[in-house]
Amino acid sequence: TQKTAMEDLISTFEKRTQQLEDELYDTRKAREKAEENQQRYEEKVQKLEKQRDEFRQQALEEAERIVEEANARIENTIREIKEAQAESEATKEAREQLEKYKENLHEQREEAEAETDEEVPAEGDGAPQAAPAGPIEEGDRVVVDDGSTAVEVQEIEDGEARLMMGSMHMRVSLDRLTKVGGSSPESEEETGGGTDMTALEASPSIDVRGERVDEAHQRVQHFLDDAVAANLDTVEILHGKGTGALRNALHEMLGNRPDIADFRTAPIEEGGAGVTKVDLG
């Protein structure tokens, strides 16, 4: 009948309404759970990032501590060896290698001086020629730091030139070089040109107080190259006391150079911790 059909329709509508409410409830619950999970995830990410930063800082502090302890241990070991005049096999071998290197360097120096003496032009050959134009190339004759000794460029790579003086080779930054002749020395002799060549001069000390580590590092490297080439026995580096960062960086560099026989902090009356004495191999 019509009444029964209406009741059935109402019953179906109520069931469908209840079903939709149940689905809406489930959806709301799922969304709340998803939001909770997202919040927990974001909190976990923040916690991990904080832990990462803490671990990184701890690692940096530990690395600095290890470096400082290593430097102190090295300096103490050197001091103990000198005080005890230790003559272990390792010490003897190191000293023998340094002596061989010093003898070889001295021989190369003598050969270089003999070669440059042969190339000195006679007086009265005329006025010196202007420096050749153009970039420095392999085979060119150059002088270092506006000096007066011309040497030959053997190779150019990464902004540095490998120079040859007699049988001795050294690498120098291009910005320290001045071109004085091309790759044909014969043409220079024919025109009476050439460069007056005298012995290299090197200062026995350098002052890098107040400079940044990278600037001081480069200047001291050049200073030591010149000192070795000039056959100096001992030089000194004035770096100041400060925090000790500059001194430690320079000491590390000195320890990695094979032409350094020894280095030490100067006596108090000569500057103490602000000055480093260096014995060249």
Steps between C-alpha positions, in 0.01 A plus 500: 500500500602864485567517878729200492698641208545827688625321813745300293631820339543670840680194636736493202569871538581460871736211430678698230527802730651285774743347254612845384546616860710192573716566194535866597609398851758256361633768263529751784684248715738413217575868440568561872732200508682624189545843659635340817743290296616807307558692822697209648703479179580872505602480867724202423662686208567803720648275768725326248617834356581624850692180577686531168607857583610394847699204363662723237603756761635224727694352208655839416597559861647151525696550176641830627596337829675213318693743278609708801609190690686369196684831453591510868618139488714566193660805656565311825652209308732731307601672823567167673707373208712815501543497878588132519707513179321184396681302233244232414509332161204707380666823613828404333324412177308829500818696560682313226219575254507868597878511454470340156230749404714790624804377303292454187347846536845650550630328185202621300555851633865497391406371154234770464742773604762369255245503217376851578860627523563374145194691374589842653537749210811713474486862608449757227275279287245779484185607680275219629210411276139545605323193643337294223123536473251216521421228753768279653545177305711187527860573404485870598765658722353656816604654833332428835356784711672773295839341569799509271565130436335372181385138489324291238133393511478123448127447545182696583209336680217623728632856521850391597824471306768235547833679478848357437816649649787275402374156600275634775123522439244702693131593458401869526167683453480687168412826675850501653672484160612771258580405141844620387561289190340266250575137428802573274803598712716496184311799355560693821873437476506613137329831582719559803200481735468299816447540872751587769512201735616519858457266795154468653452690825265377770396654833568291813161591650137568406222676694144367444341626822134594457464326162241237411619140503475455122688823428773424752526140375570615142748771603695264727515234225655756262731625776627147570548428127718810471690416819576146377606631160731750675648214708412658838546279806248651741206739464227625731126557461326772704136390532399640839329315784125569474286185513779283359303412185750669266798346679346151487418531129855611419651223715291244312625639168862493623462137606393404147798660321794264435745792488436589868748334736342628822281777640435621853353778708747782555644569846306750710761771450461459120120507487393176666177345368458786254805397295600171336864417420547283190812298409517436127612162369 
